[in-house]
Amino acid sequence: MLVLTRKSNQSIMIGDEIEISVLSIMGEKVRIGIQAPREIPVFRKEVYLEIQAERGQVTAGGDVEAELRKLST
């Protein structure tokens, strides 16, 4: 895991197309914004795991990228 420190109004890039921005910090809550191409699904982890559970998919040790592609279809 890569751990980065960012302040409000700062961003990180994932590849050339995904930008994660820190919008605000309020106490222990951090608001982030994610800009990604439409073909890349973005979910909160708990939602992603719930979708997988509904589909009967195993969440541990699988190919996450392949699973995300399935979710977007």
PDB file of N, CA, C and O in Angstrom:
ATOM      1  N   MET A   1       0.851  -1.174   0.000  1.00  0.00           N
ATOM      2  CA  MET A   1       0.000   0.000   0.000  1.00  0.00           C
ATOM      3  C   MET A   1       0.896   1.237   0.000  1.00  0.00           C
ATOM      4  O   MET A   1       1.852   1.320   0.771  1.00  0.00           O
ATOM      5  N   LEU A   2       0.587   2.166  -0.845  1.00  0.00           N
ATOM      6  CA  LEU A   2       1.272   3.451  -0.886  1.00  0.00           C
ATOM      7  C   LEU A   2       0.493   4.417  -0.008  1.00  0.00           C
ATOM      8  O   LEU A   2      -0.720   4.558  -0.169  1.00  0.00           O
ATOM      9  N   VAL A   3       1.171   5.084   0.918  1.00  0.00           N
ATOM     10  CA  VAL A   3       0.528   6.045   1.810  1.00  0.00           C
ATOM     11  C   VAL A   3       1.066   7.426   1.470  1.00  0.00           C
ATOM     12  O   VAL A   3       2.278   7.642   1.480  1.00  0.00           O
ATOM     13  N   LEU A   4       0.174   8.356   1.169  1.00  0.00           N
ATOM     14  CA  LEU A   4       0.545   9.715   0.809  1.00  0.00           C
ATOM     15  C   LEU A   4      -0.123  10.704   1.744  1.00  0.00           C
ATOM     16  O   LEU A   4      -1.211  10.444   2.256  1.00  0.00           O
ATOM     17  N   THR A   5       0.522  11.829   1.965  1.00  0.00           N
ATOM     18  CA  THR A   5      -0.064  12.908   2.741  1.00  0.00           C
ATOM     19  C   THR A   5      -0.468  14.014   1.783  1.00  0.00           C
ATOM     20  O   THR A   5       0.342  14.474   0.978  1.00  0.00           O
ATOM     21  N   ARG A   6      -1.712  14.437   1.868  1.00  0.00           N
ATOM     22  CA  ARG A   6      -2.220  15.516   1.025  1.00  0.00           C
ATOM     23  C   ARG A   6      -2.987  16.488   1.895  1.00  0.00           C
ATOM     24  O   ARG A   6      -3.573  16.093   2.902  1.00  0.00           O
ATOM     25  N   LYS A   7      -2.989  17.745   1.521  1.00  0.00           N
ATOM     26  CA  LYS A   7      -3.770  18.771   2.206  1.00  0.00           C
ATOM     27  C   LYS A   7      -5.010  19.065   1.369  1.00  0.00           C
ATOM     28  O   LYS A   7      -5.128  18.606   0.233  1.00  0.00           O
ATOM     29  N   SER A   8      -5.929  19.831   1.941  1.00  0.00           N
ATOM     30  CA  SER A   8      -7.120  20.226   1.202  1.00  0.00           C
ATOM     31  C   SER A   8      -6.714  20.928  -0.092  1.00  0.00           C
ATOM     32  O   SER A   8      -5.762  21.708  -0.116  1.00  0.00           O
ATOM     33  N   ASN A   9      -7.443  20.641  -1.157  1.00  0.00           N
ATOM     34  CA  ASN A   9      -7.208  21.194  -2.501  1.00  0.00           C
ATOM     35  C   ASN A   9      -5.968  20.637  -3.183  1.00  0.00           C
ATOM     36  O   ASN A   9      -5.493  21.221  -4.157  1.00  0.00           O
ATOM     37  N   GLN A  10      -5.427  19.515  -2.693  1.00  0.00           N
ATOM     38  CA  GLN A  10      -4.324  18.844  -3.361  1.00  0.00           C
ATOM     39  C   GLN A  10      -4.836  17.528  -3.935  1.00  0.00           C
ATOM     40  O   GLN A  10      -5.859  17.003  -3.495  1.00  0.00           O
ATOM     41  N   SER A  11      -4.115  17.002  -4.923  1.00  0.00           N
ATOM     42  CA  SER A  11      -4.564  15.803  -5.636  1.00  0.00           C
ATOM     43  C   SER A  11      -3.442  14.801  -5.778  1.00  0.00           C
ATOM     44  O   SER A  11      -2.270  15.103  -5.550  1.00  0.00           O
ATOM     45  N   ILE A  12      -3.839  13.584  -6.167  1.00  0.00           N
ATOM     46  CA  ILE A  12      -2.896  12.567  -6.628  1.00  0.00           C
ATOM     47  C   ILE A  12      -3.433  12.039  -7.951  1.00  0.00           C
ATOM     48  O   ILE A  12      -4.634  12.106  -8.213  1.00  0.00           O
ATOM     49  N   MET A  13      -2.548  11.521  -8.774  1.00  0.00           N
ATOM     50  CA  MET A  13      -2.932  10.931 -10.056  1.00  0.00           C
ATOM     51  C   MET A  13      -2.675   9.435 -10.015  1.00  0.00           C
ATOM     52  O   MET A  13      -1.654   8.983  -9.496  1.00  0.00           O
ATOM     53  N   ILE A  14      -3.604   8.673 -10.565  1.00  0.00           N
ATOM     54  CA  ILE A  14      -3.429   7.244 -10.765  1.00  0.00           C
ATOM     55  C   ILE A  14      -3.400   7.051 -12.271  1.00  0.00           C
ATOM     56  O   ILE A  14      -4.420   7.184 -12.947  1.00  0.00           O
ATOM     57  N   GLY A  15      -2.236   6.743 -12.781  1.00  0.00           N
ATOM     58  CA  GLY A  15      -2.066   6.686 -14.228  1.00  0.00           C
ATOM     59  C   GLY A  15      -2.271   8.070 -14.829  1.00  0.00           C
ATOM     60  O   GLY A  15      -2.036   9.081 -14.167  1.00  0.00           O
ATOM     61  N   ASP A  16      -2.707   8.111 -16.073  1.00  0.00           N
ATOM     62  CA  ASP A  16      -2.910   9.383 -16.768  1.00  0.00           C
ATOM     63  C   ASP A  16      -4.344   9.885 -16.682  1.00  0.00           C
ATOM     64  O   ASP A  16      -4.607  11.041 -17.014  1.00  0.00           O
ATOM     65  N   GLU A  17      -5.282   9.039 -16.241  1.00  0.00           N
ATOM     66  CA  GLU A  17      -6.692   9.391 -16.371  1.00  0.00           C
ATOM     67  C   GLU A  17      -7.478   9.508 -15.073  1.00  0.00           C
ATOM     68  O   GLU A  17      -8.615   9.979 -15.095  1.00  0.00           O
ATOM     69  N   ILE A  18      -6.912   9.096 -13.946  1.00  0.00           N
ATOM     70  CA  ILE A  18      -7.667   9.113 -12.696  1.00  0.00           C
ATOM     71  C   ILE A  18      -7.028  10.107 -11.736  1.00  0.00           C
ATOM     72  O   ILE A  18      -5.845  10.005 -11.412  1.00  0.00           O
ATOM     73  N   GLU A  19      -7.828  11.071 -11.285  1.00  0.00           N
ATOM     74  CA  GLU A  19      -7.360  12.073 -10.340  1.00  0.00           C
ATOM     75  C   GLU A  19      -8.185  11.989  -9.061  1.00  0.00           C
ATOM     76  O   GLU A  19      -9.415  12.018  -9.101  1.00  0.00           O
ATOM     77  N   ILE A  20      -7.502  11.884  -7.936  1.00  0.00           N
ATOM     78  CA  ILE A  20      -8.138  11.860  -6.620  1.00  0.00           C
ATOM     79  C   ILE A  20      -7.796  13.185  -5.947  1.00  0.00           C
ATOM     80  O   ILE A  20      -6.622  13.496  -5.745  1.00  0.00           O
ATOM     81  N   SER A  21      -8.827  13.971  -5.598  1.00  0.00           N
ATOM     82  CA  SER A  21      -8.624  15.287  -4.989  1.00  0.00           C
ATOM     83  C   SER A  21      -9.174  15.311  -3.574  1.00  0.00           C
ATOM     84  O   SER A  21     -10.249  14.771  -3.313  1.00  0.00           O
ATOM     85  N   VAL A  22      -8.444  15.934  -2.665  1.00  0.00           N
ATOM     86  CA  VAL A  22      -8.934  16.170  -1.314  1.00  0.00           C
ATOM     87  C   VAL A  22      -9.734  17.467  -1.377  1.00  0.00           C
ATOM     88  O   VAL A  22      -9.166  18.533  -1.612  1.00  0.00           O
ATOM     89  N   LEU A  23     -11.046  17.386  -1.171  1.00  0.00           N
ATOM     90  CA  LEU A  23     -11.914  18.554  -1.274  1.00  0.00           C
ATOM     91  C   LEU A  23     -11.971  19.328   0.027  1.00  0.00           C
ATOM     92  O   LEU A  23     -11.921  20.558   0.030  1.00  0.00           O
ATOM     93  N   SER A  24     -12.076  18.602   1.139  1.00  0.00           N
ATOM     94  CA  SER A  24     -12.110  19.272   2.443  1.00  0.00           C
ATOM     95  C   SER A  24     -11.795  18.277   3.538  1.00  0.00           C
ATOM     96  O   SER A  24     -11.927  17.066   3.367  1.00  0.00           O
ATOM     97  N   ILE A  25     -11.374  18.821   4.671  1.00  0.00           N
ATOM     98  CA  ILE A  25     -11.085  18.019   5.853  1.00  0.00           C
ATOM     99  C   ILE A  25     -11.844  18.652   7.005  1.00  0.00           C
ATOM    100  O   ILE A  25     -11.628  19.819   7.331  1.00  0.00           O
ATOM    101  N   MET A  26     -12.739  17.878   7.626  1.00  0.00           N
ATOM    102  CA  MET A  26     -13.541  18.367   8.748  1.00  0.00           C
ATOM    103  C   MET A  26     -13.414  17.381   9.899  1.00  0.00           C
ATOM    104  O   MET A  26     -14.119  16.372   9.935  1.00  0.00           O
ATOM    105  N   GLY A  27     -12.523  17.663  10.836  1.00  0.00           N
ATOM    106  CA  GLY A  27     -12.295  16.734  11.937  1.00  0.00           C
ATOM    107  C   GLY A  27     -11.711  15.443  11.414  1.00  0.00           C
ATOM    108  O   GLY A  27     -10.648  15.435  10.793  1.00  0.00           O
ATOM    109  N   GLU A  28     -12.418  14.338  11.669  1.00  0.00           N
ATOM    110  CA  GLU A  28     -11.949  13.031  11.213  1.00  0.00           C
ATOM    111  C   GLU A  28     -12.492  12.651   9.834  1.00  0.00           C
ATOM    112  O   GLU A  28     -12.183  11.573   9.326  1.00  0.00           O
ATOM    113  N   LYS A  29     -13.290  13.519   9.229  1.00  0.00           N
ATOM    114  CA  LYS A  29     -13.865  13.218   7.919  1.00  0.00           C
ATOM    115  C   LYS A  29     -13.090  13.936   6.820  1.00  0.00           C
ATOM    116  O   LYS A  29     -12.741  15.110   6.944  1.00  0.00           O
ATOM    117  N   VAL A  30     -12.835  13.212   5.760  1.00  0.00           N
ATOM    118  CA  VAL A  30     -12.146  13.763   4.591  1.00  0.00           C
ATOM    119  C   VAL A  30     -13.070  13.590   3.398  1.00  0.00           C
ATOM    120  O   VAL A  30     -13.515  12.478   3.115  1.00  0.00           O
ATOM    121  N   ARG A  31     -13.363  14.673   2.696  1.00  0.00           N
ATOM    122  CA  ARG A  31     -14.164  14.583   1.465  1.00  0.00           C
ATOM    123  C   ARG A  31     -13.198  14.515   0.297  1.00  0.00           C
ATOM    124  O   ARG A  31     -12.306  15.353   0.162  1.00  0.00           O
ATOM    125  N   ILE A  32     -13.383  13.507  -0.546  1.00  0.00           N
ATOM    126  CA  ILE A  32     -12.527  13.360  -1.718  1.00  0.00           C
ATOM    127  C   ILE A  32     -13.377  13.414  -2.979  1.00  0.00           C
ATOM    128  O   ILE A  32     -14.566  13.095  -2.963  1.00  0.00           O
ATOM    129  N   GLY A  33     -12.753  13.817  -4.052  1.00  0.00           N
ATOM    130  CA  GLY A  33     -13.386  13.804  -5.363  1.00  0.00           C
ATOM    131  C   GLY A  33     -12.577  12.897  -6.274  1.00  0.00           C
ATOM    132  O   GLY A  33     -11.348  12.873  -6.196  1.00  0.00           O
ATOM    133  N   ILE A  34     -13.251  12.156  -7.130  1.00  0.00           N
ATOM    134  CA  ILE A  34     -12.586  11.224  -8.037  1.00  0.00           C
ATOM    135  C   ILE A  34     -13.009  11.546  -9.453  1.00  0.00           C
ATOM    136  O   ILE A  34     -14.195  11.509  -9.780  1.00  0.00           O
ATOM    137  N   GLN A  35     -12.038  11.862 -10.293  1.00  0.00           N
ATOM    138  CA  GLN A  35     -12.303  12.050 -11.719  1.00  0.00           C
ATOM    139  C   GLN A  35     -11.719  10.854 -12.448  1.00  0.00           C
ATOM    140  O   GLN A  35     -10.518  10.594 -12.376  1.00  0.00           O
ATOM    141  N   ALA A  36     -12.580  10.127 -13.150  1.00  0.00           N
ATOM    142  CA  ALA A  36     -12.151   8.934 -13.883  1.00  0.00           C
ATOM    143  C   ALA A  36     -13.007   8.814 -15.137  1.00  0.00           C
ATOM    144  O   ALA A  36     -14.135   9.306 -15.170  1.00  0.00           O
ATOM    145  N   PRO A  37     -12.477   8.166 -16.163  1.00  0.00           N
ATOM    146  CA  PRO A  37     -13.296   7.926 -17.358  1.00  0.00           C
ATOM    147  C   PRO A  37     -14.545   7.130 -17.001  1.00  0.00           C
ATOM    148  O   PRO A  37     -14.535   6.327 -16.068  1.00  0.00           O
ATOM    149  N   ARG A  38     -15.619   7.358 -17.748  1.00  0.00           N
ATOM    150  CA  ARG A  38     -16.893   6.680 -17.475  1.00  0.00           C
ATOM    151  C   ARG A  38     -16.778   5.159 -17.498  1.00  0.00           C
ATOM    152  O   ARG A  38     -17.521   4.474 -16.794  1.00  0.00           O
ATOM    153  N   GLU A  39     -15.861   4.624 -18.293  1.00  0.00           N
ATOM    154  CA  GLU A  39     -15.752   3.166 -18.403  1.00  0.00           C
ATOM    155  C   GLU A  39     -15.051   2.532 -17.198  1.00  0.00           C
ATOM    156  O   GLU A  39     -14.965   1.307 -17.118  1.00  0.00           O
ATOM    157  N   ILE A  40     -14.559   3.328 -16.276  1.00  0.00           N
ATOM    158  CA  ILE A  40     -13.935   2.811 -15.062  1.00  0.00           C
ATOM    159  C   ILE A  40     -14.920   2.970 -13.912  1.00  0.00           C
ATOM    160  O   ILE A  40     -15.192   4.092 -13.485  1.00  0.00           O
ATOM    161  N   PRO A  41     -15.461   1.859 -13.403  1.00  0.00           N
ATOM    162  CA  PRO A  41     -16.428   1.969 -12.305  1.00  0.00           C
ATOM    163  C   PRO A  41     -15.727   2.389 -11.017  1.00  0.00           C
ATOM    164  O   PRO A  41     -14.613   1.950 -10.732  1.00  0.00           O
ATOM    165  N   VAL A  42     -16.390   3.239 -10.248  1.00  0.00           N
ATOM    166  CA  VAL A  42     -15.862   3.704  -8.960  1.00  0.00           C
ATOM    167  C   VAL A  42     -16.940   3.467  -7.917  1.00  0.00           C
ATOM    168  O   VAL A  42     -18.054   3.977  -8.039  1.00  0.00           O
ATOM    169  N   PHE A  43     -16.606   2.691  -6.889  1.00  0.00           N
ATOM    170  CA  PHE A  43     -17.549   2.362  -5.825  1.00  0.00           C
ATOM    171  C   PHE A  43     -16.879   2.573  -4.479  1.00  0.00           C
ATOM    172  O   PHE A  43     -15.660   2.448  -4.361  1.00  0.00           O
ATOM    173  N   ARG A  44     -17.680   2.897  -3.451  1.00  0.00           N
ATOM    174  CA  ARG A  44     -17.191   2.778  -2.083  1.00  0.00           C
ATOM    175  C   ARG A  44     -16.967   1.290  -1.839  1.00  0.00           C
ATOM    176  O   ARG A  44     -17.701   0.458  -2.372  1.00  0.00           O
ATOM    177  N   LYS A  45     -15.964   0.950  -1.040  1.00  0.00           N
ATOM    178  CA  LYS A  45     -15.623  -0.463  -0.864  1.00  0.00           C
ATOM    179  C   LYS A  45     -16.785  -1.278  -0.342  1.00  0.00           C
ATOM    180  O   LYS A  45     -17.004  -2.402  -0.795  1.00  0.00           O
ATOM    181  N   GLU A  46     -17.549  -0.727   0.620  1.00  0.00           N
ATOM    182  CA  GLU A  46     -18.660  -1.507   1.179  1.00  0.00           C
ATOM    183  C   GLU A  46     -19.724  -1.784   0.124  1.00  0.00           C
ATOM    184  O   GLU A  46     -20.364  -2.835   0.161  1.00  0.00           O
ATOM    185  N   VAL A  47     -19.924  -0.870  -0.809  1.00  0.00           N
ATOM    186  CA  VAL A  47     -20.883  -1.085  -1.899  1.00  0.00           C
ATOM    187  C   VAL A  47     -20.343  -2.139  -2.860  1.00  0.00           C
ATOM    188  O   VAL A  47     -21.078  -3.026  -3.294  1.00  0.00           O
ATOM    189  N   TYR A  48     -19.070  -2.038  -3.186  1.00  0.00           N
ATOM    190  CA  TYR A  48     -18.423  -3.004  -4.070  1.00  0.00           C
ATOM    191  C   TYR A  48     -18.545  -4.418  -3.496  1.00  0.00           C
ATOM    192  O   TYR A  48     -18.892  -5.355  -4.216  1.00  0.00           O
ATOM    193  N   LEU A  49     -18.259  -4.570  -2.198  1.00  0.00           N
ATOM    194  CA  LEU A  49     -18.344  -5.888  -1.569  1.00  0.00           C
ATOM    195  C   LEU A  49     -19.783  -6.397  -1.534  1.00  0.00           C
ATOM    196  O   LEU A  49     -20.019  -7.594  -1.697  1.00  0.00           O
ATOM    197  N   GLU A  50     -20.737  -5.509  -1.326  1.00  0.00           N
ATOM    198  CA  GLU A  50     -22.149  -5.903  -1.330  1.00  0.00           C
ATOM    199  C   GLU A  50     -22.574  -6.383  -2.711  1.00  0.00           C
ATOM    200  O   GLU A  50     -23.283  -7.383  -2.825  1.00  0.00           O
ATOM    201  N   ILE A  51     -22.155  -5.693  -3.747  1.00  0.00           N
ATOM    202  CA  ILE A  51     -22.480  -6.099  -5.120  1.00  0.00           C
ATOM    203  C   ILE A  51     -21.899  -7.479  -5.396  1.00  0.00           C
ATOM    204  O   ILE A  51     -22.565  -8.344  -5.967  1.00  0.00           O
ATOM    205  N   GLN A  52     -20.646  -7.675  -4.983  1.00  0.00           N
ATOM    206  CA  GLN A  52     -20.025  -8.993  -5.192  1.00  0.00           C
ATOM    207  C   GLN A  52     -20.781 -10.078  -4.439  1.00  0.00           C
ATOM    208  O   GLN A  52     -21.003 -11.165  -4.973  1.00  0.00           O
ATOM    209  N   ALA A  53     -21.177  -9.791  -3.201  1.00  0.00           N
ATOM    210  CA  ALA A  53     -21.897 -10.788  -2.405  1.00  0.00           C
ATOM    211  C   ALA A  53     -23.224 -11.144  -3.066  1.00  0.00           C
ATOM    212  O   ALA A  53     -23.613 -12.311  -3.082  1.00  0.00           O
ATOM    213  N   GLU A  54     -23.920 -10.151  -3.608  1.00  0.00           N
ATOM    214  CA  GLU A  54     -25.195 -10.404  -4.286  1.00  0.00           C
ATOM    215  C   GLU A  54     -25.006 -11.271  -5.517  1.00  0.00           C
ATOM    216  O   GLU A  54     -25.888 -12.051  -5.876  1.00  0.00           O
ATOM    217  N   ARG A  55     -23.867 -11.137  -6.157  1.00  0.00           N
ATOM    218  CA  ARG A  55     -23.580 -11.939  -7.349  1.00  0.00           C
ATOM    219  C   ARG A  55     -22.959 -13.279  -7.003  1.00  0.00           C
ATOM    220  O   ARG A  55     -22.691 -14.089  -7.891  1.00  0.00           O
ATOM    221  N   GLY A  56     -22.729 -13.520  -5.714  1.00  0.00           N
ATOM    222  CA  GLY A  56     -22.156 -14.786  -5.280  1.00  0.00           C
ATOM    223  C   GLY A  56     -20.686 -14.919  -5.607  1.00  0.00           C
ATOM    224  O   GLY A  56     -20.180 -16.033  -5.744  1.00  0.00           O
ATOM    225  N   GLN A  57     -19.995 -13.807  -5.734  1.00  0.00           N
ATOM    226  CA  GLN A  57     -18.580 -13.841  -6.078  1.00  0.00           C
ATOM    227  C   GLN A  57     -17.735 -13.837  -4.820  1.00  0.00           C
ATOM    228  O   GLN A  57     -18.111 -13.244  -3.809  1.00  0.00           O
ATOM    229  N   VAL A  58     -16.606 -14.492  -4.886  1.00  0.00           N
ATOM    230  CA  VAL A  58     -15.665 -14.514  -3.773  1.00  0.00           C
ATOM    231  C   VAL A  58     -14.889 -13.217  -3.784  1.00  0.00           C
ATOM    232  O   VAL A  58     -14.400 -12.797  -4.833  1.00  0.00           O
ATOM    233  N   THR A  59     -14.764 -12.561  -2.612  1.00  0.00           N
ATOM    234  CA  THR A  59     -14.096 -11.266  -2.551  1.00  0.00           C
ATOM    235  C   THR A  59     -12.609 -11.366  -2.261  1.00  0.00           C
ATOM    236  O   THR A  59     -11.875 -10.417  -2.534  1.00  0.00           O
ATOM    237  N   ALA A  60     -12.144 -12.469  -1.723  1.00  0.00           N
ATOM    238  CA  ALA A  60     -10.730 -12.564  -1.361  1.00  0.00           C
ATOM    239  C   ALA A  60      -9.942 -13.271  -2.450  1.00  0.00           C
ATOM    240  O   ALA A  60     -10.361 -14.312  -2.957  1.00  0.00           O
ATOM    241  N   GLY A  61      -8.802 -12.702  -2.806  1.00  0.00           N
ATOM    242  CA  GLY A  61      -7.875 -13.357  -3.710  1.00  0.00           C
ATOM    243  C   GLY A  61      -8.259 -13.340  -5.173  1.00  0.00           C
ATOM    244  O   GLY A  61      -7.566 -13.956  -5.983  1.00  0.00           O
ATOM    245  N   GLY A  62      -9.334 -12.663  -5.550  1.00  0.00           N
ATOM    246  CA  GLY A  62      -9.747 -12.631  -6.939  1.00  0.00           C
ATOM    247  C   GLY A  62      -9.050 -11.535  -7.722  1.00  0.00           C
ATOM    248  O   GLY A  62      -8.342 -10.704  -7.153  1.00  0.00           O
ATOM    249  N   ASP A  63      -9.253 -11.540  -9.024  1.00  0.00           N
ATOM    250  CA  ASP A  63      -8.710 -10.502  -9.892  1.00  0.00           C
ATOM    251  C   ASP A  63      -9.642  -9.299  -9.829  1.00  0.00           C
ATOM    252  O   ASP A  63     -10.680  -9.279 -10.492  1.00  0.00           O
ATOM    253  N   VAL A  64      -9.278  -8.300  -9.040  1.00  0.00           N
ATOM    254  CA  VAL A  64     -10.150  -7.150  -8.795  1.00  0.00           C
ATOM    255  C   VAL A  64     -10.467  -6.419 -10.087  1.00  0.00           C
ATOM    256  O   VAL A  64     -11.614  -6.029 -10.306  1.00  0.00           O
ATOM    257  N   GLU A  65      -9.482  -6.226 -10.941  1.00  0.00           N
ATOM    258  CA  GLU A  65      -9.720  -5.500 -12.192  1.00  0.00           C
ATOM    259  C   GLU A  65     -10.754  -6.221 -13.051  1.00  0.00           C
ATOM    260  O   GLU A  65     -11.641  -5.581 -13.615  1.00  0.00           O
ATOM    261  N   ALA A  66     -10.654  -7.520 -13.154  1.00  0.00           N
ATOM    262  CA  ALA A  66     -11.626  -8.295 -13.930  1.00  0.00           C
ATOM    263  C   ALA A  66     -13.007  -8.210 -13.306  1.00  0.00           C
ATOM    264  O   ALA A  66     -14.007  -8.097 -14.014  1.00  0.00           O
ATOM    265  N   GLU A  67     -13.065  -8.263 -11.985  1.00  0.00           N
ATOM    266  CA  GLU A  67     -14.354  -8.163 -11.301  1.00  0.00           C
ATOM    267  C   GLU A  67     -14.982  -6.796 -11.509  1.00  0.00           C
ATOM    268  O   GLU A  67     -16.194  -6.697 -11.702  1.00  0.00           O
ATOM    269  N   LEU A  68     -14.175  -5.738 -11.473  1.00  0.00           N
ATOM    270  CA  LEU A  68     -14.706  -4.392 -11.699  1.00  0.00           C
ATOM    271  C   LEU A  68     -15.248  -4.255 -13.116  1.00  0.00           C
ATOM    272  O   LEU A  68     -16.270  -3.604 -13.333  1.00  0.00           O
ATOM    273  N   ARG A  69     -14.564  -4.868 -14.079  1.00  0.00           N
ATOM    274  CA  ARG A  69     -15.066  -4.824 -15.466  1.00  0.00           C
ATOM    275  C   ARG A  69     -16.425  -5.493 -15.559  1.00  0.00           C
ATOM    276  O   ARG A  69     -17.306  -5.011 -16.270  1.00  0.00           O
ATOM    277  N   LYS A  70     -16.605  -6.612 -14.841  1.00  0.00           N
ATOM    278  CA  LYS A  70     -17.896  -7.299 -14.844  1.00  0.00           C
ATOM    279  C   LYS A  70     -18.986  -6.421 -14.253  1.00  0.00           C
ATOM    280  O   LYS A  70     -20.114  -6.416 -14.748  1.00  0.00           O
ATOM    281  N   LEU A  71     -18.663  -5.675 -13.197  1.00  0.00           N
ATOM    282  CA  LEU A  71     -19.649  -4.824 -12.545  1.00  0.00           C
ATOM    283  C   LEU A  71     -20.135  -3.703 -13.457  1.00  0.00           C
ATOM    284  O   LEU A  71     -21.278  -3.261 -13.339  1.00  0.00           O
ATOM    285  N   SER A  72     -19.285  -3.245 -14.356  1.00  0.00           N
ATOM    286  CA  SER A  72     -19.653  -2.115 -15.206  1.00  0.00           C
ATOM    287  C   SER A  72     -20.483  -2.548 -16.411  1.00  0.00           C
ATOM    288  O   SER A  72     -20.957  -1.702 -17.170  1.00  0.00           O
ATOM    289  N   THR A  73     -20.666  -3.862 -16.598  1.00  0.00           N
ATOM    290  CA  THR A  73     -21.466  -4.323 -17.746  1.00  0.00           C
ATOM    291  C   THR A  73     -22.859  -4.700 -17.344  1.00  0.00           C
ATOM    292  O   THR A  73     -23.656  -5.106 -18.189  1.00  0.00           O
TER     293      THR A  73
END
